[in-house]
Amino acid sequence: MTDQRPLDAEEVLDVVDEEDRVVGQAPRAEVYARRLRHRCTFVLARDAVDRIFVHRRTARKLVFPSHYDMFVGGVVGAGESYDEAALREAEEELGVRGLPRPVPLLKFLYETPEHSWWSAVYEVRCELPVRPQSSEVAWHTFLTDEELEQRLPQWEWTPDGLAAYQRLRALRTRGGRAG
């Protein structure tokens, strides 16, 4: 029989304030249950021909199970930097080793009545063959920017990933730093 419990509920996270300063630590399940503000990374992974890695999350994810996402990434562990977490999460979810350091693009506070986290958005070039982590990724493909735009109204996207993507798109439209 397979284990159907949500993933990573006991992972310890830094709890942060509205200025992104560490004010404590708690297990991930408690962080989510009590809506404690924490840190996450979002990494837009592009292949050698500039297509974006897009995937559907597994049903066992604690947050937004079975939703589509155009980012790999996740929570920043206790004592871990955003940069360390971005590289770790990208390599884990893509199933590769030896990625270049993801390039930081922007940071914003994602808040809803249910969730609150500081979000650091990155981009990385992944020219290695991907072997996505089956516990994280149920399905994947690479899409061009145009193909992704066409699917935005059709698929159920992670709300935080969609918010990050919209901010990144607005930054690029304004000519800001985009990697």
N, C-alpha and C positions, 0 to 999 in steps of 0.2 A: 504494500500500500504506500502511495506517495504522500509526502508531507504537504499538507495544504495550508499551513500557517503562513501569514504574511512574512515577507523577507525582512531581515535586518532590524527587527523591533528592539533589540537590546543594544545596538550600536550607540555609544555615548557621543553626544554632540555638545558643542559649545552653545550656550544660550547667550544672545547678544541684545543690546538695547537699540533704541532708535538711531543711534549714531554708529552702530556696528561695533560696539565695544563689548568684549566678553564680560558677562556678569554672573556666569554660573555654568553648570554642566548638568545634563540629564540624559537618560536613555531616549532613543528616538521615539518609542511608543508614547512615553510621557510627554515629550516635546509636542507631538502631534495632538495628543488627547487634551492637553492644557493650552494649545495654541501659543506655545512659547516661540519667540522669534529666534531664528537660527540662520545658518549660512548654506547656500547651495551654489553649484556651478552648472553652467550651461555651455556645452561645447558644440559648435557647428562644425561637423567633420565633412570635408570635401575630398573627393577622390582626385586622381591624376588629370581627369578631364573636367574638373570643376563642378561635378554633380554633388548634391547634398545627401548624406546618409539620413534616411528616414526609416523609422521603425514603429511597430506597435508594441507597447509594453505588455508584459505578461499579466495574467489575471491575479497573480499573487503579490503584486506591488502594493505597498502600504498606501500610496497616494496615486490617484488617477490610474487605477488598474485598467488594462485593455485599451487605453487611449493611444492615439498616434502622437509621435513627437519628432521634431526635426533637429533635436539636440540630444546628445548623449551627455551624461553628467550625473550629478546627484548631490547628496549632502556632504558638507565639509565636516570631517571628523574632529573630535576634540583635540585641540592643539595643532591642527593641520592648517596650512595656509591655503588660500584660494588656488594659487598656482599649483601647489602640490596635488590638491584634490582634483583639479581640472585634468591634469595629466593622468593621474591614477584612474579616475573614472572613465576617461576616454579609452585608455588601454584596456581596462576591464570590460567595458560594454562592447567595444569593437572586437575584442579578442585578439589583440595585437600587442607586440612589445617593440620598443624603439621608436615611438612617435616623436616628432619634434615637439618642443614645448609649445603648448597652445598659446596663441597671441591674445592678450586681454583686449576687449573692445569697449565694454561699458559695464556699469554696475547700477542696480536699482533695487528699491525695496518693493517686494511683491506682497501685497496685503489684501486679504478678503476676510469675510466674517469667520471663515474656517482656518485660514492659513496666514502665516507671516514669516517671510524669510528674505534676507539680503541675497541678491542674485548677481553673480559675476558671470558675464557672458564672454566667451572666447571663440576663437576659430582655429582649426588645425587642418593641415593637409595630411591625408592618410593615403599613401600610395601603396601600402601593403595590402595583401588579401585579407579581408575581414572574416572573422569567425565569431560572430556575436555570441555573447554570454547567454545561454539558453534560459537561465533563471531570470534574466532581465528583459530579453528581447524575444518576442513571440514570432515576429515576421520582420523582414527588412528589405530595402532596395535603395538604390541611388537615383535621385531625381534631379533634373535640371531646375534652375530657378523658376522657369516658366511652368514646368510640370507641377512643382510644389505649389505655386500660386493657384493653379487650376484646382488643386485638391483641397485648398484651405476651406472652402465652403462645403465640401462634400464629406469630409472625414471628421470624426470626433477627436479633437486635438487636446493635449494637456493644456489647461488654461494658463499655467505659468509659462510653458514653452511658447505658446501663442503670444503671450504678452512680451516675452523676450524677443521673439522674432519680429513683432511689430515695432518694437523700439529699435532694433537693429536695422530694419528696413528704413525707418524714419531717419536714423543717423546717416545711413548711406545716401538717402535722397538729399539730405542737407549737405552732403559732401564731407561729413565727419570721418574720423578715423575708422576704418573698416578692415584693417588687417593687411 
